[in-house]
Amino acid sequence: MKKIDSLNLVPFIDIMLVLLVIVLVSASFSVSSQLPIQIPKVDEGAQNSVDSKRLHIALDKDGKIYVNTQAVDKVELYGYLRSVDTDTNIVIKADKDANVQQFVDVMAALQYFGLTNVFTEVIQEYP
């Protein structure tokens, strides 16, 4: 009989690592599925009141400004922003090729009229 000088542990380590990965993955799924979380629902009336306090301003690549899909110039935009409540959420959508100066002008006007709830979004084309 041949004497074994050393034991090859590489296959054993490979099997143990695979088993460890399986245990860790299955343990994380079982914990997350047993959490006692109840997802809240939004009233239809509350959702409509939030949407009514939202203003969309879009900037296209040709230098046009749109307020809620209606084309306006800078003077009309300033007049419109003057009448907007300061709690209104402003969403600025800009074409990827829009002029940066136009975006800065709109942001300056929003700051001047105290409209601070501003969010941005990049779009490909408008409308």
C-alpha positions in Angstrom: 0.0 0.0 0.0 1.2 3.5 -0.9 1.7 6.0 1.9 -0.2 9.4 1.5 2.2 12.2 2.3 -0.4 15.0 2.0 -4.1 15.4 1.5 -5.4 17.5 -1.4 -7.8 20.0 0.1 -8.6 22.1 -3.0 -11.7 20.1 -4.0 -12.9 20.1 -0.4 -12.5 23.9 -0.2 -14.3 24.4 -3.5 -17.3 22.4 -2.3 -17.4 24.3 1.0 -17.3 27.7 -0.7 -20.2 26.7 -3.0 -22.2 25.5 0.0 -21.4 28.7 1.8 -22.7 30.8 -1.1 -25.9 28.8 -1.3 -26.6 29.1 2.4 -25.9 32.9 2.4 -28.1 33.5 -0.6 -31.0 31.4 0.7 -30.8 33.0 4.1 -31.1 36.5 2.8 -34.2 35.6 0.8 -35.9 34.0 3.7 -35.3 36.9 6.0 -36.7 39.5 3.6 -39.8 37.6 2.8 -40.7 37.2 6.5 -40.6 40.9 7.4 -43.9 42.1 8.7 -44.2 45.2 6.5 -47.5 46.5 5.2 -47.1 48.8 2.2 -49.2 52.0 2.6 -51.7 53.0 0.0 -52.2 56.6 -1.3 -55.7 58.1 -1.4 -56.8 59.1 -4.9 -57.7 62.6 -3.7 -54.3 63.1 -2.1 -52.5 62.0 -5.2 -54.5 64.4 -7.3 -53.7 67.3 -5.0 -50.0 66.6 -5.2 -50.2 66.5 -9.0 -52.1 69.8 -9.1 -49.1 71.5 -7.4 -46.6 70.4 -10.1 -45.3 72.5 -12.9 -43.3 71.1 -15.8 -40.8 73.3 -17.6 -39.1 71.8 -20.7 -36.2 73.1 -22.7 -35.6 71.7 -26.2 -32.5 71.8 -28.4 -33.9 74.6 -30.5 -34.0 77.0 -27.6 -37.8 76.8 -27.0 -39.3 76.8 -23.5 -42.4 74.9 -22.7 -44.6 75.2 -19.6 -46.9 72.2 -19.3 -46.5 71.4 -23.0 -47.3 75.1 -24.0 -44.6 77.0 -25.8 -43.7 80.3 -24.1 -41.0 82.9 -24.4 -39.0 84.3 -21.5 -41.3 87.2 -20.7 -44.4 84.8 -20.6 -42.4 82.4 -18.4 -41.5 85.2 -15.9 -45.2 86.3 -15.8 -46.3 82.7 -15.3 -43.7 82.1 -12.6 -44.8 85.2 -10.8 -48.3 83.7 -10.3 -47.1 80.3 -9.1 -47.3 79.4 -5.4 -44.0 78.9 -3.7 -45.0 75.3 -2.5 -45.3 74.2 -6.2 -43.0 71.4 -7.3 -41.1 72.4 -10.4 -39.8 69.7 -12.8 -37.3 70.9 -15.4 -37.0 68.6 -18.4 -34.1 69.5 -20.7 -33.1 68.0 -24.0 -29.5 66.6 -24.0 -28.5 69.2 -26.6 -30.3 72.1 -24.9 -28.4 75.4 -24.3 -26.8 75.6 -20.9 -27.4 79.4 -20.8 -31.1 78.8 -21.3 -31.2 76.4 -18.3 -29.3 78.9 -16.2 -31.7 81.6 -17.1 -34.7 79.4 -16.1 -33.0 78.5 -12.8 -32.3 82.2 -12.0 -35.9 83.0 -12.7 -37.1 80.3 -10.4 -34.7 81.5 -7.7 -35.8 85.1 -8.1 -39.5 84.1 -7.6 -38.7 82.0 -4.6 -39.5 78.6 -6.2 -37.1 76.2 -4.5 -38.8 72.8 -5.0 -37.0 72.2 -8.3 -36.2 68.8 -9.9 -34.5 68.1 -13.2 -34.9 65.4 -15.8 -33.1 64.8 -19.1 -35.2 63.9 -22.1 -34.4 63.2 -25.7 -37.0 65.4 -27.5 -39.9 67.5 -26.3 -42.9 67.3 -27.5 
